[in-house]
Amino acid sequence: MPYTTVQGDMWDSISKSVYGSEFHTDILIKANSQYVSTLIFSSGIVLNTPLVEAATQFADLPPWKRG
């Protein structure tokens, strides 16, 4: 599902909004390489948001924090 930016969005805030964690910023950047040099987005940019498997999503968390 694509994500449409709002003024002031940044990679980490988009990751938090889409995936519930800032730790998937790299996935967003790889899927939207044309914006790799963008630090702060203007509104109306449509970004690809690839699916993240649950196992991947929580792999870096300690066992007691995994969902």
N, C-alpha and C positions, 0 to 999 in steps of 0.2 A: 504494500500500500504506500503510495507516495506521501510525502510530507511537504506542505507549503509553508515557507518561512514567513515569519513576522519580523518587523524591524527590530534589530538588536539580537536576533538569534545567533548563537555561537554553536560550534560543533558539539561541545559537551552538553549544552542545554538541550539541543535537539536529541542527542543520544538519551539523555535522562527522560525526556518527554516520550520518545518512541519506545525505548527498551526498558525504561525504569532504572537505568544505570548509566553513569558517565563512562563506564569502562568499555563501551562498544563504539567509541568515536572512530577508531581505526576502520571498522566495518563501513561506517557511513562515508568516510573519506575515500576509501577504495571504490565504493559504488558510485561516487560522484566526483571523480578525479578532475573534471573540468573546473571545479571550485576549490581545488586544493590550496590555493593561495588566499582564499577568502577567510578572514578571521571573524568579521561581524557581517552578518547577512542583512540585506535590505528585504523588504517584504515582497512576497509573490514569487519567490524562486521555488520551483518544484524539485524536490530531491527524491532520489530512489532510496527506499528503506528495505534492504533485504531482510528476510526472516532470519532470526537467530534461534537456533535450537536450544531448548531448556538446558541440556547438558553443557553446552558451550556457554550459555548465559551465566551459569553459576560456578563454572569450573575453577575460578580463581578465589572463590570464597572458602573460608574454613567450613568444615562439615556442619557445625552447629548453626551456620547462617544460610545454608542452602535450603531452597524451597522445596 
